[in-house]
Amino acid sequence: MDLTYFGAYGRLRANRSSFLSPDYVDQLAQKDSSEFLKSLSDTPYRQQIDRLSSIYKMPELVEVVINAHMVDMIKKASFAMPPIAANFVKAYVSRWDIENIKLILSSKVLGYGVEYTDTFLTVSRGTPVGIFSGMIGSEDYSKIIEQRDIEGVVNSLVRYGYGAILMKFMDDARRSNNVSAMIVALDIYYFERLTESLKFYNGDEGPMAEYISQLIDIKNIMSVLKGGAGGSKQQADVKDYLIAGGRLPVARLTEMQSKDPEALKQLMPFKIDPAIDTFKTDGFLSHIETALKVELDKKYLKVFDSLPGSIESILGFIIRSEIERDELRSIWLSKHYAVSKERAESLRTLRKVLL
């Protein structure tokens, strides 16, 4: 047993008091948009508000604060860990690099400035805010965003390992002005790296390995559904899009593509019938993805928290930070963009996960 784990666990246990309770978040959801940030200033978010309010203005300030708080929490979780655990955590949080690269590539294809897209990052004057990945820094992101085209972006990413992955698809992307193959390649690279970086160091990493496998299942399910679920006549061949390492066999995943929403209920790894019913009504696949992730986190988060001195306890803290960030962002965006109450509530997950 590496005692470094216990040092990390002690710090994280102390920092758990920084998490907002579901009851407090419910009260925050009832506040008017003009009171949202003021209410957060009475919580541990005050530190980020004081640091950033002189630089950013409303409404961007809210997203910057929410993102920055999660970044700070992840940094706390990532401090002074055993090297093997640090490699895994770095691989896990590189998901934000992956999402940001996808965003930048897509914006170049569509001819949009990154600041006009919906993204994890808040972008001000072309500079991403609140980045944490351990690989790509803010200044480097600025240079990548400034590239004029896809090729320039890919060339800028070579030094980080992502460029070599994307180069293989450069000719096709240039010819078709489509980066779908690049996006799939990034997802596959992410999960391959994540799986390979998980080492059985303490001998208690089994739950984390299971979590990753089911995380891959969710990714594959969504690839299948986006390829044409529900009996759609225009279905894409998604076999090349599936990521290895999940629990669900390929046959079951491909079967989902030809089933209508009602039949899908029996093929899902978790019981999410209400989400599928909502999807039937409005056609938003996000209901299914959100419900699957809720069930996965609900299944494993308490297990992770019950394993002190382990990689699970560290990742559990990070996942909890991500859930809070997503919860607050959903509440804020629903207020700022006047999203319907029903739609806003469907995107909230904190209380569901912690039940």
Number of C-alpha atoms within 10 A of each C-alpha: 10 12 12 15 20 16 14 23 23 13 13 20 14 9 14 13 10 14 15 17 13 17 10 10 18 13 10 19 20 12 15 12 18 12 11 18 22 12 15 18 14 10 12 14 20 17 14 18 22 12 12 16 14 9 9 15 11 11 14 12 19 23 22 25 27 24 24 25 23 23 20 15 20 23 14 17 24 19 12 13 21 16 10 14 23 19 17 20 24 17 22 21 20 20 18 16 21 18 17 19 22 19 19 26 25 20 19 21 16 11 11 12 13 24 18 10 15 9 16 20 22 25 19 14 7 15 19 23 19 21 21 22 19 13 15 16 15 14 10 15 22 15 14 21 24 16 16 11 17 22 19 15 22 22 16 18 21 14 12 10 11 20 18 14 17 23 17 13 16 20 11 14 19 14 8 10 15 18 21 14 16 22 20 17 18 21 20 18 17 20 22 15 16 21 19 11 18 22 16 13 14 12 9 14 17 12 16 21 18 15 18 20 19 20 20 22 24 22 20 23 25 19 21 24 24 14 16 19 25 17 13 14 9 9 16 15 12 17 14 8 18 22 21 17 18 19 14 19 11 14 9 12 22 19 13 23 25 19 18 14 18 13 13 19 19 13 15 19 16 14 14 20 17 13 21 22 16 16 16 16 9 9 11 13 17 14 21 23 18 18 23 25 18 21 17 19 24 18 14 18 21 16 15 21 18 13 17 16 21 27 29 26 26 27 23 23 24 23 16 21 23 16 19 22 20 20 22 22 19 21 24 24 16 19 20 13 8 11 15 10 11 8 13 18 15 15 18 21 22 23 15 13 19 15 8
